[in-house]
Amino acid sequence: MKLIVILNNKGGVGKTTSAVNLAYCISLLKKKVLLVDLDSAASASIHLGFDKTKKKFSTICDFIIDKNKSLKNYTQKYSENLDVIPSERLLSDFYQEVANDEDDKQLLQRNYFNSEYDFIFFDSPPNMGNLVFNSLSISDYVLIPAQVQFSAISGLYITLELVDKVRRYFNSRLKVLGLFATYFDRRIKLSEEIFKQLKEQFGDQLFDSTISINSKLIEAYNNEKTVVEYFPGAKGSLDYMNLAKEVLMRIN
């Protein structure tokens, strides 16, 4: 069982889109996957049809306060090999309130997640709050989406500094599995230049697989489906499947 945090302190870089579609693609490769939504925006949950404002179901908030921590009571089945623990919009305030009342400030422990799953992905919020520290402190790897814009590069160093801090003080086994480029448009020369700069700065940490700009990713979200289900032949589908294969190759 491998626990992986998908992390970037900057919003709008394709983090949640990547969490959802990567988790699904890995599940198609015969791996049992659990996606845990830790973002109070609940975007990953809504993407997969788990909208707390439309129907009732248990969320990560319910899981946190359950003393028994029976994982199966809080997972929602999305597909044959993909389960989800959804989020809800009060998560951030809820987590902090509960943490203030607990002696152990780490409300999520590694042993709460059983080895029924090959991979557990955490979709993190776009901030560096306690919930992010908690997920990093129990995980094996970090995956970082790197938006192909000059303005986004500086944020990558903030994210890597956070990972290094967690590794030094809380979780020595935590590793950066890699960075992968998002919003990549090969038709634009600037995109190629930024990708080259990312390669120069981060070397082998940068995945060869890239996630292109693709309207089908937005359409898939609006239809509460992964892009592979919505349009299997779309560039976004092929990109995420390639990334999934490369992720498995790196871990193995």
VENSULGI-V912180 format. One record per backbone hydrogen bond with DSSP energy under -0.5 kcal/mol. NH is the residue of the N-H (numbers start at 1). CO is the residue of the C=O. E is the energy in kcal/mol with one decimal. If there is no record, write none. Layout:
# VENSULGI-V912180
nh:NH co:CO e:E
nh:NH co:CO e:E
This chain:
# VENSULGI-V912180
nh:2 co:118 e:-2.1
nh:4 co:2 e:-0.5
nh:4 co:120 e:-3.1
nh:5 co:141 e:-2.4
nh:6 co:4 e:-0.5
nh:6 co:122 e:-2.6
nh:7 co:5 e:-0.7
nh:7 co:143 e:-2.4
nh:18 co:14 e:-1.9
nh:19 co:15 e:-2.5
nh:20 co:16 e:-2.5
nh:21 co:17 e:-2.2
nh:22 co:18 e:-2.6
nh:23 co:19 e:-1.8
nh:24 co:20 e:-2.0
nh:25 co:21 e:-2.3
nh:26 co:22 e:-2.5
nh:27 co:23 e:-1.8
nh:28 co:24 e:-1.6
nh:29 co:25 e:-0.7
nh:29 co:26 e:-0.7
nh:30 co:27 e:-1.0
nh:31 co:26 e:-1.0
nh:33 co:31 e:-0.6
nh:33 co:81 e:-3.1
nh:34 co:119 e:-2.3
nh:35 co:83 e:-2.6
nh:36 co:34 e:-0.6
nh:36 co:121 e:-3.4
nh:37 co:35 e:-0.6
nh:37 co:85 e:-2.4
nh:38 co:36 e:-0.7
nh:38 co:123 e:-2.4
nh:40 co:38 e:-0.5
nh:42 co:39 e:-2.1
nh:46 co:42 e:-2.6
nh:47 co:43 e:-2.5
nh:48 co:44 e:-1.2
nh:48 co:45 e:-0.5
nh:49 co:46 e:-1.7
nh:50 co:45 e:-3.1
nh:51 co:49 e:-0.9
nh:52 co:50 e:-0.7
nh:54 co:51 e:-2.1
nh:55 co:51 e:-1.6
nh:60 co:86 e:-2.3
nh:63 co:59 e:-1.8
nh:64 co:60 e:-2.2
nh:65 co:61 e:-1.5
nh:66 co:62 e:-0.8
nh:66 co:63 e:-0.6
nh:67 co:65 e:-0.6
nh:71 co:69 e:-1.1
nh:73 co:70 e:-1.6
nh:74 co:71 e:-2.2
nh:75 co:71 e:-0.6
nh:76 co:84 e:-3.4
nh:78 co:82 e:-2.4
nh:79 co:82 e:-2.0
nh:82 co:79 e:-0.7
nh:83 co:33 e:-2.5
nh:84 co:76 e:-2.5
nh:85 co:35 e:-2.5
nh:86 co:84 e:-0.6
nh:91 co:88 e:-1.8
nh:94 co:90 e:-2.4
nh:95 co:91 e:-3.2
nh:96 co:92 e:-2.0
nh:97 co:93 e:-2.3
nh:98 co:94 e:-2.5
nh:99 co:95 e:-2.6
nh:100 co:96 e:-1.9
nh:101 co:97 e:-0.7
nh:101 co:98 e:-0.9
nh:102 co:98 e:-0.6
nh:102 co:99 e:-0.9
nh:105 co:103 e:-0.8
nh:107 co:105 e:-1.2
nh:109 co:107 e:-0.6
nh:112 co:109 e:-1.7
nh:113 co:110 e:-1.8
nh:114 co:112 e:-0.6
nh:117 co:114 e:-1.2
nh:118 co:32 e:-2.3
nh:119 co:32 e:-2.0
nh:120 co:2 e:-2.7
nh:121 co:34 e:-2.7
nh:122 co:4 e:-2.8
nh:123 co:36 e:-2.4
nh:123 co:121 e:-0.6
nh:124 co:6 e:-1.5
nh:124 co:122 e:-0.9
nh:127 co:125 e:-1.9
nh:132 co:129 e:-0.5
nh:133 co:129 e:-1.8
nh:134 co:130 e:-2.5
nh:135 co:131 e:-2.1
nh:136 co:132 e:-2.4
nh:137 co:133 e:-2.1
nh:138 co:134 e:-0.6
nh:138 co:135 e:-0.8
nh:139 co:135 e:-0.5
nh:139 co:136 e:-0.7
nh:140 co:3 e:-2.4
nh:141 co:3 e:-2.1
nh:142 co:175 e:-1.7
nh:143 co:5 e:-2.9
nh:144 co:178 e:-2.3
nh:145 co:143 e:-0.6
nh:146 co:180 e:-3.4
nh:147 co:145 e:-0.6
nh:148 co:182 e:-2.3
nh:149 co:147 e:-2.4
nh:152 co:149 e:-1.2
nh:153 co:149 e:-0.7
nh:153 co:150 e:-1.0
nh:154 co:150 e:-0.6
nh:156 co:152 e:-0.7
nh:156 co:153 e:-1.1
nh:157 co:153 e:-0.8
nh:157 co:154 e:-0.6
nh:158 co:154 e:-1.0
nh:159 co:155 e:-2.0
nh:160 co:156 e:-2.5
nh:161 co:157 e:-2.3
nh:162 co:158 e:-1.9
nh:163 co:159 e:-2.1
nh:164 co:160 e:-2.3
nh:165 co:161 e:-2.2
nh:166 co:162 e:-2.4
nh:167 co:163 e:-2.4
nh:168 co:164 e:-2.2
nh:169 co:165 e:-2.0
nh:170 co:166 e:-2.6
nh:171 co:166 e:-2.7
nh:174 co:171 e:-1.5
nh:175 co:140 e:-2.0
nh:177 co:142 e:-2.0
nh:177 co:175 e:-0.9
nh:178 co:142 e:-1.2
nh:179 co:205 e:-2.7
nh:180 co:144 e:-2.1
nh:181 co:209 e:-0.6
nh:182 co:146 e:-2.0
nh:184 co:211 e:-2.3
nh:186 co:184 e:-0.5
nh:188 co:185 e:-1.8
nh:189 co:187 e:-0.5
nh:191 co:188 e:-0.7
nh:192 co:188 e:-1.3
nh:193 co:189 e:-2.0
nh:194 co:190 e:-2.6
nh:195 co:191 e:-2.5
nh:196 co:192 e:-2.1
nh:197 co:193 e:-2.1
nh:198 co:194 e:-2.7
nh:199 co:195 e:-2.3
nh:200 co:196 e:-2.2
nh:201 co:197 e:-2.3
nh:202 co:198 e:-2.8
nh:203 co:199 e:-1.9
nh:205 co:202 e:-2.2
nh:206 co:203 e:-1.7
nh:207 co:179 e:-3.4
nh:211 co:181 e:-2.9
nh:212 co:210 e:-0.6
nh:213 co:184 e:-1.5
nh:217 co:214 e:-1.5
nh:218 co:214 e:-0.6
nh:219 co:215 e:-2.1
nh:220 co:216 e:-2.3
nh:221 co:217 e:-1.6
nh:222 co:218 e:-2.3
nh:223 co:219 e:-1.3
nh:224 co:221 e:-1.8
nh:225 co:220 e:-2.6
nh:230 co:226 e:-2.3
nh:231 co:227 e:-3.0
nh:234 co:231 e:-2.1
nh:238 co:234 e:-2.0
nh:239 co:235 e:-2.7
nh:240 co:236 e:-2.2
nh:241 co:237 e:-1.9
nh:242 co:238 e:-2.3
nh:243 co:239 e:-2.3
nh:244 co:240 e:-2.4
nh:245 co:241 e:-2.0
nh:246 co:242 e:-2.0
nh:247 co:243 e:-2.6
nh:248 co:244 e:-2.2
nh:249 co:245 e:-2.0
nh:250 co:246 e:-2.3
nh:251 co:247 e:-2.2
nh:252 co:248 e:-2.4
